[in-house]
């Protein structure tokens, strides 16, 4: 069971992801509504994995990936994106994200990406 931080500015998407992850046997230990909140809380909650939305207020997902990787170069992060954000996905992967999942979420793809990123 992995401890996961879910980061998305849309509460219903956080809830949807949490539901998929919990059903797959993981624990969601923190939810953040923007990248800055995720960066601020990362050290305190020490998740095994972070799911990170790309487009958010206050701090975008790609910037948050860079900041979290500065705090913890081994951080496992999976990006969540809408279709058509190819350039941002590429930038996120180059910044250290392990994988990406596309909205609307498909449970099997979410579980596959998360398990691969944490080495299950």
For each residue, the residues with C-beta under 8 A, 3 or more apart:
1: 25 26 27
2: 26 27 47 48 49 114 118 120
3: 26 27 29 45 46 47 48 49
4: 21 26 27 28 29 47 48 49 50 51 114
5: 28 29 30 31 32 38 41 42 45 47 49 50 51
6: 14 17 18 21 28 30 31 32 50 51
7: 31 32 33 34 35 37 38 50 51 52 53 56 61 64
8: 13 14 17 33 51 53 56 80
9: 33 34 53 55 56 57
10: 13 14 53
11: 14 15 33
12: 15 16
13: 8 10 16 17 53 80 103 105
14: 6 8 10 11 17 18 31 33
15: 11 12 18 19
16: 12 13 19 20 105
17: 6 8 13 14 20 21 28 51 80 105 110
18: 6 14 15 21 22 28 31
19: 15 16 22 23
20: 16 17 23 24 105 107 110 111
21: 4 6 17 18 24 26 27 28 51 110 111 114
22: 18 19 25 26 27 28
23: 19 20 107
24: 20 21 107 110 111 114 115
25: 1 22
26: 1 2 3 4 21 22 114
27: 1 2 3 4 21 22
28: 4 5 6 17 18 21 22 31
29: 3 4 5 45 47
30: 5 6 41 45 47
31: 5 6 7 14 18 28
32: 5 6 7 35 37 38 41
33: 7 8 9 11 14 37 56
34: 7 9 37 38 56 57 58 59 64
35: 7 32 38 39 52 56 58 59 60 61 63 64 67
36: 39 40 58 59 64
37: 7 32 33 34 40 41 58
38: 5 7 32 34 35 41 42 50 52 59 64 68
39: 35 36 42 59 64 67 68 71
40: 36 37
41: 5 30 32 37 38 44 45
42: 5 38 39 45 46 47 50 68 71 72 75
43: 46 71 72
44: 41
45: 3 5 29 30 41 42
46: 3 42 43
47: 2 3 4 5 29 30 42 50
48: 2 3 4 76 118
49: 2 3 4 5 76 77 78 114 117 118
50: 4 5 6 7 38 42 47 68 75 76 77 78
51: 4 5 6 7 8 17 21 77 78 79 80 101 114
52: 7 35 38 61 64 65 77 78 79 80 92 97
53: 7 8 9 10 13 56 61 79 80 81
54: 60 61 62 79 80 81 82 85 88 89 92
55: 9 60 61 81 82 85 88
56: 7 8 9 33 34 35 53 59 60 61 64
57: 9 34
58: 34 35 36 37
59: 34 35 36 38 39 56 63 64 67
60: 35 54 55 56 63 64
61: 7 35 52 53 54 55 56 64 65 79 80 88 92
62: 54 65 66 88 91 92 95
63: 35 59 60 66 67
64: 7 34 35 36 38 39 52 56 59 60 61 67 68
65: 52 61 62 68 69 77 79 92 95 96 97
66: 62 63 69 70 95 96
67: 35 39 59 63 64 70 71
68: 38 39 42 50 64 65 71 72 75 77
69: 65 66 72 73 75 77 95 96
70: 66 67 73
71: 39 42 43 67 68 75
72: 42 43 68 69 75
73: 69 70 96
74:
75: 42 50 68 69 71 72 96
76: 48 49 50 98 117 118
77: 49 50 51 52 65 68 69 92 96 97 98 117
78: 49 50 51 52 97 98 99 100 101 113 114 117
79: 51 52 53 54 61 65 89 92 93 97 99 100 101
80: 8 13 17 51 52 53 54 61 100 101 102 103 105
81: 53 54 55 85 88 89 100 101 102 103
82: 54 55 85 102 103
83: 102 103
84:
85: 54 55 81 82 88 89
86: 89 90
87: 90 91
88: 54 55 61 62 81 85 91 92
89: 54 79 81 85 86 92 93 100
90: 86 87 93 94
91: 62 87 88 94 95
92: 52 54 61 62 65 77 79 88 89 95 97 100
93: 79 89 90 96 97 99 100
94: 90 91
95: 62 65 66 69 91 92
96: 65 66 69 73 75 77 93
97: 52 65 77 78 79 92 93 100
98: 76 77 78 113 116 117
99: 78 79 93 113 116 117
100: 78 79 80 81 89 92 93 97 113
101: 51 78 79 80 81 105 106 109 110 113
102: 80 81 82 83 105 109
103: 13 80 81 82 83
104:
105: 13 16 17 20 80 101 102 109 110
106: 101 109 110
107: 20 23 24 110 111
108: 111 112
109: 101 102 105 106 112 113
110: 17 20 21 24 101 105 106 107 113 114
111: 20 21 24 107 108 114 115
112: 108 109 115 116
113: 78 98 99 100 101 109 110 116 117
114: 2 4 21 24 26 49 51 78 110 111 117 118 120
115: 24 111 112 118 120
116: 98 99 112 113 119 120
117: 49 76 77 78 98 99 113 114
118: 2 48 49 76 114 115
119: 116
120: 2 114 115 116
